[in-house]
Amino acid sequence: MLQQCDSLPVWIPDAEFESCYDEFCHQVLWPCLHYAISGAPKTKLFYESAPYKKYVAVNRRFADVIIANYQEGDIVWVNDYHLMLLPQMQHSSPDFPQNAPRI
């Protein structure tokens, strides 16, 4: 990926990805972002659940790879709600340049 596409892959274990993506992103975030929050009390419980912890862990994995490999001039593109925690994680890290542009 690095040579052919100038990109770094982030490898996520299947179980962690499935819990993050299928359970938290699709059952909590997607409904919230599309104004379809029929089970709001249930939604609140998700933030204390294992799927939310996997969501945080997946975002952390991406942040760690970006922080470890970022070079001045790089563009970090976060494309979807599956990684909404990522920008804050990378910019709050003491190992990430504080002068890196934010778009």
C-alpha positions in Angstrom: 0.0 0.0 0.0 2.8 2.4 0.9 4.6 2.0 -2.4 1.7 1.6 -4.7 -0.8 4.0 -3.2 1.2 6.2 -0.8 -1.1 4.9 2.0 -0.6 3.0 5.2 -3.1 0.3 6.1 -4.5 0.0 9.7 -5.1 -3.7 10.5 -8.1 -4.2 12.8 -8.9 -7.7 14.3 -12.2 -9.0 12.8 -14.0 -9.2 16.2 -13.0 -5.7 17.2 -14.1 -4.3 13.8 -17.4 -6.2 13.8 -18.3 -4.9 17.2 -17.3 -1.4 16.4 -18.9 -1.2 13.0 -21.9 -3.5 13.1 -23.0 -2.9 16.7 -21.9 0.7 17.6 -21.7 2.5 14.3 -24.8 1.0 12.7 -27.0 0.7 15.8 -26.1 4.0 17.5 -24.2 6.5 15.3 -26.1 5.9 12.1 -29.5 6.4 13.6 -28.3 9.5 15.5 -26.9 11.1 12.4 -30.0 10.3 10.4 -32.5 11.6 12.9 -33.8 8.1 13.6 -33.4 7.7 17.4 -36.4 5.6 18.3 -34.7 3.9 21.4 -33.0 6.8 23.0 -32.6 5.2 26.4 -31.1 2.1 24.8 -28.8 4.4 22.8 -27.5 6.0 26.0 -26.5 2.6 27.4 -24.4 1.9 24.3 -21.8 4.5 25.5 -21.0 2.2 28.4 -21.1 -0.9 26.3 -18.4 -3.2 24.9 -19.3 -2.1 21.3 -18.5 1.6 22.2 -15.2 0.5 23.8 -14.4 -1.3 20.5 -15.4 1.9 18.6 -12.9 3.9 20.8 -10.2 1.2 20.3 -10.6 1.2 16.5 -10.4 5.0 16.4 -7.3 4.8 18.7 -5.6 2.3 16.3 -6.0 4.7 13.4 -4.8 7.6 15.5 -1.8 5.7 16.7 -0.8 4.8 13.1 -1.3 8.4 11.9 0.7 9.8 14.9 3.6 7.4 14.4 3.8 8.1 10.6 2.7 11.7 10.1 5.2 13.9 8.3 4.8 17.6 7.6 2.7 18.1 4.6 0.8 14.9 4.9 -3.0 15.0 4.4 -5.1 13.0 6.8 -8.6 12.4 5.4 -11.3 11.1 7.7 -14.1 10.2 5.5 -17.0 8.9 7.6 -18.6 8.7 11.0 -16.9 5.4 11.8 -13.8 7.5 12.8 -15.4 10.5 14.4 -13.1 10.3 17.4 -9.9 10.2 15.3 -9.3 13.9 14.7 -9.5 14.8 18.4 -7.3 11.8 19.4 -4.5 12.8 17.0 -4.6 16.5 17.7 -4.6 16.0 21.5 -1.6 13.7 21.4 1.7 15.3 22.6 3.4 13.2 19.8 1.4 14.9 17.0 2.6 18.3 15.7 0.4 21.0 17.2 0.9 23.1 14.1 -0.5 20.4 11.8 -3.3 21.9 9.7 -6.9 21.2 10.6 -9.4 21.2 7.9 
